[in-house]
Structure formats: C-alpha cells, structure tokens
Amino acid sequence: AHLDRIAAVDPAIHAFLHVSSDEALATAADVDARRAAGEPLHALAGVPIAVKDVVVTKDIPTTAGSKILDGWIPPYDATLVTRLRQAGLPILGKTNMDEFAMGSSTEHSAYGPTRNPWDETRIPGGSGGGSAAAVAAFEAPLAIGTDTGGSIRQPAAVTGSVGVKPTYGGVSRYGLIAMASSLDQAGPVTRSVLDSALLHELIGGHDPRDSTSIPESLPELVAAARGGDVAGMRLGVVSQLSGDGYEPGVKARFDDALALLADAGAEIVEVSCPSFDYALDAYYLIMPSEASSNLARFDGMRFGARTLPDEGPVTAERVMAATRGAGFGPEVKRRIMLGTYALSAGYYDAYYGSAQKVRTLIQRDFAAAFDKVDVLVSPTSPTTAFELGAKLDDPMAMYLNDVATIPANLAGVPGISLPSGLSSDGLPAGFQILGPAKADDRLYRVGSVLE
Ligand code: GLN
C-alpha cells in the first residue's frame, strides 16, 4: 500500500531519491513468514520506513543529496540500519535532503526540491524535508532523519509531524555521512509521539563502533510515551526563543499548547538563557569548520565520482580540484570556504576558538535552567513553511530558521518537535520540548500529553 501511495503522490512531492521496492517487499514477506511460524517479533516488525539519504544502506544507493556521490552504492549498513533490518522494518527507500544536510528547505538538494504536502508551493523544511514530507504525505508511516542544527525538528514542525533529536551519543553515528561530527544525531520522524518512542528505542543504545556512543542504556521511552502525566512538572519557557521574528500565528499555537499543559497540572515558568542569543553565530562557525574537515574525503580518490580537468596536466591535485568543483553545489562550497577560513592560522582563535567558548556558555545556560525546571519549551521554528525560492538567494534568512533548534545541538541535549495546530495561514506550527542530556524520556512524557 505504501509503495502504491509513493507511486501515486511522489511525482508531485519528490520525497524520495530512490525507492527500494524489491527489498521492501522481500522484507515484508519474510516478516509474514516469521509471524506465521510463531516467531516473537518486534512491535515495529513489518512497518515500512523511509531513510534519509545521508545514512548509508548496503546495496541501496546513497547520495547525501549530492552529485559527488551519484551512483555510489555503500558496501555496509549504518548501525541504525542494521537494527531496522534485524527488527524486520521494510526499507521503502532513501529520502531527499539538502546536499550533505546543509540547509533548511531541501532546496539545496542536487536532485531538485521536495514539496510540502500541505501546500505544494511551499518548502517541507530541511535538511530532512524528504523524510518529513514522506511521513506527512502518508508515503511512509515512519522515517529516519538527522539533526545537526534542527534538520529533524524544523521539517517535522512545518509538515505537522513529530520529530526527535536524541541526546548526543544516544543513537550511533556509525554509517552517517558526517557533516559536523560533534553536532550530528539521527532520530525518528513519525506521525505520533508513541511511534517516535518505539523507533527511538529500536535505533538507540550503545554501539562500540561509535566512540561517542553513550555506554549506559537509554531511559524507558515507550513507557514514558504511554505514561503521559505532567502533574507537578516544571516547564521553562525560554524568553530568548519567542521574541521578534516569531510569527504571531506560531506564537498563538505555542500559547495554546502551554495552556493545555498548565491545565494538565504543569507549572509554567519563564527562564532566561542569555547566551542563546549567540547560538546561531557560534553554530555557523563550528558547523562549517567541522564540515570543511569531514568533506575533505570527497576528492575523487577516496570517495566521490572522479572528474578530470578539462585541459592541462592530470595531476592528483588538479583531479581533486576538478572533482570538487564539479561535484559540490554552491551551499556546500560556501560552507567549506567559511570553515576553512575560520580554522586557518591567524583566524582560528578569533573565530573557531571564540565560537567554542560561546558553546560552553550555552551548555552552562542549559545546566542552570535544568536546575530550576524539568524541561524547556519554545516554538520549534519562528515561521510556518515558506514559499519555494523565497530564501534561496539569502543565506542569512535561511539560517535564521534554526534559531530555536540550534542550542540543543551545541549542548548535546535532546529535543522533540510536535504539532501544535495550524497557524493563522492554515499551515502547521511546531512545539519544541528540550530536556537534559540522557533524559529523553521527559520529552515523551510531556509530548504525549499534547497528543
Ligand atoms: N539548517 C541547518 C543548517 O543548514 C541545520 C542542518 C541540519 O540539522 N542538518 O546547517
């Protein structure tokens, strides 16, 4: 049924870069056989899933939204994909994304944009717009995204879906094509809070192949999602994440959700996190710095479709330059240049060093806040889905979409976005809940009350 749905609507939505029909049907048949044989199965066995194309999948093409990886078929599975396969989730295919996960609209994909199922003239968010659109368009009941600065939560918000960025180290990064290794986390995109908890528990937990993976087991997420009780909990409204620039309709839905939570017995308090005002600036130095280093492997020698120079001698250096010149799109080149500059001798202390100090201040703001409250809340994104093309020529306007989501990545804390209703323009708005590191269960406990 989901493959039929993809065939019917994906020509218009373009959520998928690759549909792996044969493999999905084979897995479904295998699960049926195991069920018929009376084998105990995972709760999600047989439930199809879409996977963001930045996650490597053995024998299924993986491009990260870039021309430089066009035609690459990975020889191994990411750890989270191994876990999906072992539990018997049919993989429907790979979803569209901004090239190397750089963007907030999926318009930076080298393979053309994805459209928002709520209004096809609008963006589905980014960078994981394909995963969110697939879920919102009923092409897939579950999807995997990755979130470096908001790429799970912001697309979830603008498509009326649920998206979770787990605690850093909570889900293995083994087999994720790295953008910024200290910020990247994979997580679920679904239509309900309980579905996210089920998927998060399945893909999460320690992995010896990721040196930053948290050794202890995850808290009970499914139980928390079923538990739904906020009586006596303290919720902090971050004053820095609701001011100018947030659309009135988005704020109104945020206030409605707060009122529901207060009715359910939560205590709502205002919390100030002054360093959050500098989070975007710090992120756009740290993220490009790490990306400039991570993307060095795409040189036509180790990874990447090789391009030879048009003329002149074919030296290694000139082949690398031709490969990267032809293979990377403009946003990727912009960030490699920014990152290389920020890391260069003479500028390192002023830019990268300062940004790391700001990151420490943001971590301290979170720590001080979580001394006073159980979770922090804010709108997920300042606006609803904007028109395709509206911010494509203005990188700063694009970057501003992530003001509310970036602090969590800089501090490694978990965050969820869930629908808070339709804004005044008739489009979905998102409600964000942030918890302390390793307390991902709190997101599900609070989130389930709003569902
Ligand atoms: N939109 C942000 C960026 O462009 C976040 C991307 C992400 O989380 N992958 O960097």
Boltz pocket constraint, residues with backbone or C-beta under 6 A from the ligand:
constraints:
  - pocket:
      binder: B
      contacts: [[A, 100], [A, 101], [A, 102], [A, 103], [A, 104], [A, 126], [A, 127], [A, 146], [A, 147], [A, 148], [A, 149], [A, 150], [A, 151], [A, 152], [A, 179], [A, 287], [A, 398], [A, 402]]
      max_distance: 6.0
